Amino acid sequence: MDVLFVFASCLFFLWVLRELFFWVFVWQANEYRQDRFFYFLRNRLKKAKLLNILFIILKSSILFSYVYVIFNDNFLTLYQYVIIGLFVLQAYLVLRDTYRNQIKKPLLDFRANSIIVLTIATIFLLFAIPLTDRFFWLLLIDAAIFPLVIFFVLLFVFPIEIYNDWKIEKAGRRIRSYKNILVIAVTGSVGKSMVKDYLAEILKYKFNVVKTKGKGNTMPGIANTILEEINNSTEIFIAEISAYKKGEINLLCEFIRPTIGILTAINSNHLSLFKTLDNIKKINNELVKYLPKHGFCLFAGNNSNTTGLYKNSKKTKVIYKTSQSQNVMGEGTNEIIAYNIQKTKQRVIFDVRIDKEQFRFAIGPHVRLEQALPAVYMANYLGMTEKEIKQALLQLK
């Protein structure tokens, strides 16, 4: 049985690494915020596939079956073989995900490394001092991986928050010291990352542009971008902003002070977090309300929730949308409409009306036209020529 225990231990540590990397990746992707992490968990449970649910039930059943084995020693050997079988199954899942390149791995920065090292050290310590049957002890440690990661994440919360507060204050002073930088904020339920990326790609054809990185759309993530990338040569800063509670978008606006906003499509993606669609609309509308008198906001015109906010807003506003109609008649000003959309394998060709001007542009077949329209409007607004916009659009991927 010693040989089998060594075999089971090897499979156990293979699973430990996979689980440890996954949960640290999830925390990191959610910027170590507890509200975002537990929102992820709720969504994960709701969307769990039947096989995943059955796997969890199987594992839990084996774990709790040890109570029966305690009072029936003759089942111990069989129970140990069942645990070995479970670890073989888990090893298969790890190898399968590795082959499919589906293993989630965190960026190995100081915080992630510290959590990983401390968790592994704790697991090794527990492994070295089994307090019950060795095979069951492995299963018990396996079940402890998730709470251990949470414990070490929370252990770093206080010192990290102090560090983040210092970093945010420093970033705030820096962004406000560059008074000539045009700050554009993008929010909404759907497509905000794509809008941000398209906007940066097109505007950088003529301007020095900095955008927020990846999912770094909260205060610490935005602060990192400001401190690492904004300098004297920066002309435009594009920030994707997001909220997991009321007032958070307003705080982000106070932090970066945008002049121009872009409000993408709004839907019920975060309904479990904000309870009602009306609350989601109000939270996203915090960006519109914050914008100064000399600024304006672009609203997604193909989404009824966003157009509702557009109609009610008293601020300077612009609508952007696509239309299937061949002859588009809009309000004439403060709008960008794409129409006469023709799709081929190589390109999507379309007409655009920006206020009273007419253009004809083309984009790659994989570019989302609606999400590219705010970039086209801003390029025209900031003085890029038709030729420059055409060339920049063709570079989008």
N, C-alpha and C positions, 0 to 999 in steps of 0.2 A: 504493500500500500504506500510505502515511502516513495517509490518511483512514480506512482500515480499522483501523489501529492505534489511532487516536483513538476510533473506535467501540468497539473491543474493550476499550479502557482504561475507558471509561465503564461498560460492562457489568461489567467486573472490579471496579471500586470499589463498584458497587451490591451485588455479591455479598459483597465484603469487609465492608461495614457489616452486612449480614444475619448473616454468620457471626460477626463480632466481638460483636454484640449477643447472639447466641444463646449463645456460650460463656461470656461474662461473666455472663449470666443464670443459666446452669447452675451456675457456681461460686458465685454469690451465693445461689442457692436452697439450695445445700448448705453454706452458711456458710463457704465457702472452705476446707473441710476436705478434705484429700487422700483420706482413706479413703472419705468419702461420694462424692466426685467420681468416683473410679475404680470404686466400686460402681455408680454411675449408668452409667458407660461399659460395664461388663460387662453390665448389664441391657439397655442400648440395643442392644448387639451381638446379644444373644440374641433380642430382640424385633424386630429389624430386618426390615422388609418386603422382599419380593423385588425390587421396583423400586429401593429404596434400595441394596440390595446390588449390583444391576446397575449403578447409577449410580456407585458407588464403584469397581467393577471397570473401568468405561469410563474414568473419570477417571485411574485409576492406569495403565491401558494406554496412554493418550495420553501421559502423563508419561514413562513408561519407553521409549516408542517413539522418543524423541529420540535415543537411543543409535544406533538404526538410521539416522536422518536424518543424523547427523553424518558417516557414511561414505557417504551417498548424497544428495548435494546436490540432485539433480534432484527429490527428494521434498519439499524444504523448503517450497515455495509451497503444495502440497497440505496439508502438515502445519499450516501457519499457518491455512489455511481451516478445518481440523478444529478447531483451538483456538478460532477465532472462533465456530464452530458450538456448541462446548461452552459458551462464555460466553453465547451467545443462549439456550441451554437453561437455564442457571443464572439468567439474568435473568427468564425466564418463570416459574421456580419462585418467585423472590422476589415477582414481581407477583401470582402466584396466591395465595401465602400472605398477602400484604398484603390482597388482595381478600377473602379468607376470615377476615381478622383473626386469623391464626395466627402472626404474627411475634412472637417472644419478645424482650422488651426488659427489661433490668435496671433496678432502681431506681437512679437516677443520684446516688449518694452519693459521698463523697470517694474511697473506694477504687475503686469501679467507674469513676468518671471518670478517675482516674489511670491505670488499666489501659488504658482505651479510648484516651486521648490518647497514651500511650507506644507502644501498638501501632500506631496510625495513623501516628504520626511515623516509626516504624521502617519501616513499609510504604512511605510516601512516599519515604524515603531510599533504600530498595532500588529503588523504581520509577525513581528519578532516575539510578541508576547501573547500567544493565543490563550484566551481564558475559558475556552470550551473546545468542542470537537474542531479539529483544524480545518476541515472542509467547510463546516458551517461558519467558522470564523471568517474564512475568505468571503463567503456570501454576505456576511454581516458587514464586512469592510466595504464590499462592493456597494451595498445600500447606503453606506456613509459618505460616498464620494460627493454626492450632490450637496448635503448639508455642510460638509467640510469646506467646499469651495465657497458657499455662502458665508460661512463663519470668517474665513480669511479675507473675503471681499469686504465684509463689514468691519473687520479689524483695521482696514486701511482707510475707512470712511473719514474719520475725524482729521487725521493729518493731511489727507488728500484734499479735503474741503478747505482747510486753511491755505494750502498751497494754491488751489484753484482760485480762491478769493483774491489772493495776491496777484495771480496771473491775470485774472479778469480785470482787476483795477489797473494793472500796468497796460493791458491791451486797450482798455477804454481811453486811457490818456494818450496812447499812441494814435489810435484812429481819429481822435478829436484834434490832434495836433496837425494832421494833414487836412487842412480845411478845403483844399481844392479837389479832393477825391470825391467822385460821384458814387454814392452808396445805393445799391439796388437790392431790395429784399424780395425773396420769393417764398410764398407759402401756399397752402392748399392741401387737399387730401390726396390727389393723384397727379403725377407727372412733374412735381416740382424739381426733382433732381435732374430730369431730362431738360426742362426749361432752363435751369441754371447752367447746365453743361453746354447746351446749344448757344445760349446767350454769350457765354464766355468765349466759345470757339469763334463765333462770328465777329464779336467786338474786338478780339485780340488781333484781328487782321489789320486793324488800324491803331488800336490803343493798347496801352500797358494794363492788362487786366489780371486781377487776382480773384479767385473764387474759393469758397469753402470746400474742404476736402470730404469726399465720400459722404458718410452719414453724420458728419460733425456739424449738426444743425442746432445744437444747444450752446449755451454760453461758454462752457469750457472748450468745446470744439472750435467755435468761432474765434475765441481768444487765441487758440493755438495758431490758427491761420494768420491772424493779424500780426502776432509776434514773430512768426517765422517767415512771412512772405511780403508783407506790406512795407514799402520803403518810399524814398523820395521820388522815385520814378513811377510809382503806381498812379494810374489815372482813374480806374474804375474798380470798385470792390463789389462783388456779387455774393450775397449771403443767402443760402437756403436756411430758413428758420422754421422751427416746428415746436409744437406745444403738447404737453401731456396734462396740463391743468389750466384753469382760467387765469388770465393775467400774464401768462408766461410769454406770449408773443409781444405784448406791450413792453415787458421788461427787456426783451431782446432788442426791440426797437429803440428803447431808451439807451441801450448799450451801443448800438452801431449807428443810430440816427439816420435811417434811410431817407432819401429824397424821392425815390421812385419805388413803387411796389408792384408786384405781379401776383395776382390771385388766380391760381389754377383751379381745375374742377374740384368741387366739394361733394363728397358722398358720405355714406354711413360706415366707412372703414373702421373708425374708432368709436363706434356707437356704444360698445360695452364700457368704454372709458368715460365718455362724456354724457351717456344716458339718452340724450335726444339729438336729433339732427339739427334742431334749432340751436342747441348749445354749441355744436360743431361750427355752425355758421357764425355765431357771435364771436367765438374764439378766433377764427380766421379773420373776421372783420376788424379785429384789434389793429392789424397792420394798416388797413385803410384809414381808420380813425386817427392813427398816429401821424400820418404823412403831413408835412407842412403845406402851407397855402401855395407855395411856389412849386410843389411837387405834384405827382399824379400817380394813378394806379391803373394797371392793365387788368381786365377781367376776362376770364374764359367765357366766351359767348355761346359755346355749344353745351353748356351745363346750366340747367335751370336753377340750381341752388346758387351758383355764382352770379348768374344774371339777375337773380332776385336782389342780391346785395348791390349789384351795379345800379339797378333802378332806384334803390333807396338811398344811395350815397349822394351826398351834397358836395363831395370833393371833386376836383378835376379828374376825369376818368376816361378811359379808352377801352373799347370792346375789341376782342380779337376772336375770330371764328372762321370756320370753313363752311362752304355752302355748295350744295349739289346743283343749285340753279345756274343756268347759263347767263342769265341777266340779273345781276344782283343790284338791288336798290336798297341802300342802307340809309342811315341818317345823314351821311355825307361828311361829317367831321368827327374827329376823335374816334376813329375806328380803323381796323385793318381786317379786310375780308379776303380770303382765298377762294377762288371759284374756277370754273372751267378746268377742273382737275383731270388730267390725263395720265394714266399709269402705263408704263412699259416695264420690261424686265430690267432695263438699265437705269431708267429715270422716272421721276414723277414731275410732270410739267404742269404749271398752274399760273393763272393770272392772279394778281393781287391789286386791290385798291387800298391805298393808304390815304385817308382823308379824301382829297379830290384827285390824287395822282394815280396813274395806272402803270403797272409793271408786269413783266412776264419773267418768271424764274423757274429754276429746276433744282431738284434735290435728288439724292440717292434713293433707291427703292426701299431702304430700311429706315430712313429718317421719318420721324413722326411729324407730319406737316403742321398739325395744330400746335404742337409744342415748340415748333420753330418760329411761329408767327410773332411772338413777343420780341424775339431777337431781330427779326426783319424790321419791325416797327422801331425798335431802339436804334438800330444801325442807321435807318433813314433819319430819325429824329436827331441823332448826334452828328449828322453831316456826311456819312459815308456815301459815296457815289453809287449809282445803279450797278456799274461794272464791278466795284469792290464787293457789293452785297452778293452779286451773282457768283463771283469767284469764291467768296467765303462760304456760301451755301453749298457749293459743290464739294467742299472739303469736309462737310459734316458726315459723320458715320453713324 
